[in-house]
């Protein structure tokens, strides 16, 4: 009877341990690479990004040089991005580019790098309440512009080209708006030369932006405050020629 009791107790412990590990979450050592990957892909498609990352990394560690290795890396990029782990997403992207300089999927990788860099500069609280801070560092947004530019330059026929182009237009508008916010900040604090230079930067580098009119206005006002009559007059003439309906000329 004592032996039977011990056997029953051991069986109960074994069953309890097994119950604590859902079957679908286990990755056994005898799984094929394809089976492991399919399990990770199903989890990824279900939107369970952190769990998908664990499973994809498991596939990568067990089969680092297999035929699925490249696809696993691409899925990891997406999973890190969706999970909000942006530094790891960028690190994975840079590693992929370094190790696969001639792969046909690089258009997607540059597209994802652009999206990831854009996301790095987002502030959900500020976006939700419409707060636009002029002192925000937009280095990642500028990098995103370069990422999309590389995509369009090297892969003009990519299926991501149209959206990359649209993103670049939006980024240029955002960067121009950023410069004008800084210019207005300087203007209100009496730093007129700095304000004029910010306006000039918008005119020179974002000349197709609808914000050029506002940039010229800031330049005219700044030069006027500085007593630079020739510069004020020349800038005002440019403003009149390009924007004859401007409020200054009504």
C-alpha positions as CSV (number, residue, x, y, z in Angstrom):
1,X,0.0,0.0,0.0
2,X,2.8,2.4,0.8
3,X,4.4,1.8,-2.7
4,X,1.0,2.5,-4.4
5,X,0.6,5.7,-2.4
6,X,4.1,6.9,-3.5
7,X,3.3,6.1,-7.1
8,X,0.0,8.0,-7.0
9,X,1.7,11.0,-5.4
10,X,4.4,11.1,-8.0
11,X,1.7,10.9,-10.8
12,X,-0.2,13.7,-9.2
13,X,2.9,15.9,-9.1
14,X,3.7,15.1,-12.7
15,X,0.2,16.0,-13.9
16,X,0.2,19.2,-11.9
17,X,3.5,20.3,-13.5
18,X,2.2,19.5,-17.0
19,X,-1.0,21.5,-16.3
20,X,1.1,24.6,-15.6
21,X,2.5,24.6,-19.2
22,X,-0.1,25.1,-21.9
23,X,0.5,22.8,-24.8
24,X,0.5,25.6,-27.3
25,X,3.2,27.6,-25.5
26,X,5.7,24.8,-25.3
27,X,8.7,24.6,-27.8
28,X,10.1,21.1,-27.6
29,X,13.6,20.3,-28.7
30,X,12.4,17.7,-31.3
31,X,10.2,20.2,-33.2
32,X,11.3,21.0,-36.8
33,X,12.3,24.5,-37.7
34,X,9.1,24.8,-39.8
35,X,6.9,23.7,-36.9
36,X,8.6,26.1,-34.5
37,X,8.3,28.9,-36.9
38,X,4.6,28.2,-37.7
39,X,3.8,28.3,-34.0
40,X,5.6,31.6,-33.6
41,X,3.8,33.0,-36.7
42,X,0.4,32.0,-35.4
43,X,1.1,33.8,-32.2
44,X,2.4,36.9,-34.1
45,X,-0.7,37.0,-36.3
46,X,-2.8,36.8,-33.1
47,X,-1.2,40.1,-32.0
48,X,0.6,38.5,-29.0
49,X,3.9,40.3,-29.9
50,X,5.9,39.8,-26.7
51,X,5.2,36.0,-26.8
52,X,5.9,36.0,-30.5
53,X,9.3,37.5,-29.8
54,X,10.1,34.8,-27.4
55,X,9.1,32.1,-29.9
56,X,10.9,33.7,-32.8
57,X,14.1,34.1,-30.8
58,X,13.8,30.4,-29.9
59,X,13.6,29.5,-33.6
60,X,16.6,31.8,-34.3
61,X,18.7,30.3,-31.5
62,X,18.0,26.6,-32.6
63,X,18.2,27.2,-36.3
64,X,20.4,30.3,-36.9
65,X,21.5,29.3,-40.4
66,X,18.4,27.6,-41.8
67,X,16.2,28.6,-44.7
68,X,13.8,30.4,-42.4
69,X,16.5,32.5,-40.7
70,X,15.9,35.6,-42.9
71,X,12.1,35.4,-42.5
72,X,12.5,35.0,-38.7
73,X,14.6,38.2,-38.6
74,X,11.9,40.1,-40.6
75,X,9.2,38.9,-38.3
76,X,11.3,39.9,-35.3
77,X,11.6,43.5,-36.7
78,X,7.8,43.7,-37.0
79,X,7.2,42.1,-33.6
80,X,9.6,44.5,-31.8
81,X,8.1,47.5,-33.5
82,X,4.5,46.5,-32.6
83,X,5.5,45.7,-29.0
84,X,7.0,49.1,-28.7
85,X,10.5,47.9,-28.1
86,X,11.9,50.4,-30.6
87,X,15.7,50.2,-29.6
88,X,15.6,46.5,-30.2
89,X,13.7,46.9,-33.5
90,X,16.3,49.3,-34.7
91,X,19.1,47.1,-33.6
92,X,17.6,44.1,-35.4
93,X,17.0,46.3,-38.5
94,X,20.6,47.5,-38.6
95,X,21.9,43.9,-38.1
96,X,19.7,42.7,-41.0
97,X,21.0,45.4,-43.3
98,X,24.6,44.7,-42.3
99,X,24.3,40.9,-42.9
100,X,22.0,41.0,-45.9
101,X,23.2,43.9,-48.1
102,X,21.7,42.5,-51.3
103,X,18.5,40.9,-50.1
104,X,15.3,41.8,-52.0
105,X,13.5,42.5,-48.8
106,X,15.6,45.5,-47.9
107,X,12.8,47.8,-49.2
108,X,10.6,46.5,-46.4
109,X,13.4,46.8,-43.9
110,X,14.1,50.5,-44.7
111,X,10.4,51.1,-44.6
112,X,10.2,49.6,-41.1
113,X,13.2,51.6,-40.0
114,X,11.4,54.8,-41.2
115,X,8.3,53.8,-39.3
116,X,10.3,52.9,-36.2
117,X,12.2,56.1,-36.2
118,X,9.0,58.1,-36.6
119,X,7.5,56.2,-33.7
120,X,10.5,57.0,-31.5
121,X,9.7,60.7,-31.7
122,X,6.0,60.3,-31.0
123,X,4.5,61.4,-27.7
124,X,1.0,59.9,-27.3
125,X,0.0,62.3,-24.6
126,X,1.0,65.4,-26.6
127,X,-0.5,64.1,-29.8
128,X,-3.8,63.3,-28.0
129,X,-4.1,66.8,-26.5
130,X,-2.7,68.7,-29.5
131,X,0.3,70.0,-27.6
132,X,3.2,70.8,-30.0
133,X,6.4,71.5,-28.2
134,X,9.0,73.5,-30.1
135,X,11.9,72.2,-28.0
136,X,11.3,68.5,-28.8
137,X,14.3,66.8,-30.4
138,X,13.3,65.6,-33.8
139,X,16.5,63.7,-34.7
140,X,14.6,60.4,-35.1
141,X,12.1,62.1,-37.4
142,X,14.9,63.4,-39.6
143,X,16.4,60.0,-39.7
144,X,13.0,58.6,-40.7
145,X,13.0,61.0,-43.7
146,X,16.4,59.6,-44.7
147,X,15.2,56.0,-44.4
148,X,12.3,56.7,-46.7
149,X,14.5,58.6,-49.1
150,X,16.9,55.6,-49.3
151,X,13.9,53.3,-50.0
152,X,12.7,55.6,-52.8
153,X,16.2,56.0,-54.3
154,X,17.1,52.3,-54.3
155,X,13.7,50.7,-54.7
156,X,11.5,53.1,-56.7
157,X,9.2,50.3,-57.8
158,X,8.7,48.9,-54.2
159,X,5.2,48.4,-53.0
160,X,6.1,50.6,-50.1
161,X,7.3,53.5,-52.3
162,X,3.9,55.4,-52.4
163,X,3.5,55.4,-48.7
164,X,7.1,56.3,-48.2
165,X,6.7,59.3,-50.4
166,X,3.6,60.4,-48.6
167,X,5.4,60.0,-45.2
168,X,8.2,62.2,-46.5
169,X,5.8,64.9,-47.4
170,X,4.3,64.7,-43.9
171,X,7.7,64.7,-42.3
172,X,8.8,67.8,-44.2
173,X,5.7,69.6,-43.0
174,X,6.4,68.5,-39.5
175,X,10.0,69.7,-39.6
176,X,9.0,73.0,-41.1
177,X,6.4,73.5,-38.4
178,X,9.0,72.7,-35.8
179,X,11.4,75.3,-37.2
180,X,8.6,77.9,-37.2
181,X,7.6,77.1,-33.6
182,X,11.2,77.7,-32.6
183,X,11.3,80.9,-34.7
184,X,8.2,82.2,-33.0
185,X,9.7,81.3,-29.6
186,X,12.7,83.4,-30.4
187,X,10.6,86.2,-31.8
188,X,8.5,86.5,-28.6
189,X,11.6,86.7,-26.5
190,X,13.3,89.3,-28.6
191,X,15.9,87.1,-30.2
192,X,15.2,88.5,-33.6
193,X,18.3,87.4,-35.5
194,X,17.7,83.8,-34.4
195,X,14.1,84.0,-35.4
196,X,15.0,85.4,-38.8
197,X,17.5,82.6,-39.4
198,X,14.9,79.9,-38.5
199,X,12.5,81.5,-40.9
200,X,15.2,81.6,-43.6
201,X,15.9,77.9,-43.1
202,X,12.3,77.0,-43.8
203,X,12.3,79.1,-47.0
204,X,15.5,77.5,-48.2
205,X,14.9,73.9,-47.3
206,X,11.1,73.5,-47.3
207,X,10.3,75.8,-50.2
208,X,7.4,73.7,-51.3
209,X,5.8,73.8,-47.9
210,X,2.6,75.9,-47.3
211,X,4.4,77.2,-44.2
212,X,6.8,79.3,-46.3
213,X,4.4,82.2,-46.1
214,X,4.5,82.2,-42.3
215,X,8.3,81.9,-42.4
216,X,8.6,85.0,-44.6
217,X,6.3,86.9,-42.3
218,X,8.6,86.0,-39.4
219,X,11.6,87.2,-41.4
220,X,10.0,90.5,-42.3
221,X,9.1,91.2,-38.7
222,X,12.5,90.1,-37.3
223,X,14.4,92.3,-39.8
224,X,12.1,95.2,-39.0
225,X,12.9,94.8,-35.3
226,X,16.6,94.6,-36.1
227,X,16.5,97.8,-38.2
228,X,17.7,95.9,-41.3
229,X,15.7,97.8,-43.7
230,X,17.1,96.4,-46.9
231,X,16.6,92.8,-45.8
232,X,13.1,93.6,-44.6
233,X,12.2,95.3,-47.9
234,X,13.7,92.4,-50.0
235,X,11.9,89.8,-48.0
236,X,8.6,91.7,-48.1
237,X,8.9,91.8,-51.8
238,X,9.3,88.0,-52.0
239,X,6.3,87.7,-49.8
240,X,4.2,90.0,-52.0
241,X,5.2,88.2,-55.2
242,X,4.5,84.7,-53.9
243,X,1.6,85.4,-51.6
244,X,-0.2,88.6,-52.9
245,X,-3.3,87.8,-50.7
246,X,-1.2,87.9,-47.5
247,X,-2.8,89.9,-44.7
248,X,0.0,92.5,-44.9
249,X,-1.1,93.6,-48.3
250,X,-4.9,93.9,-47.8
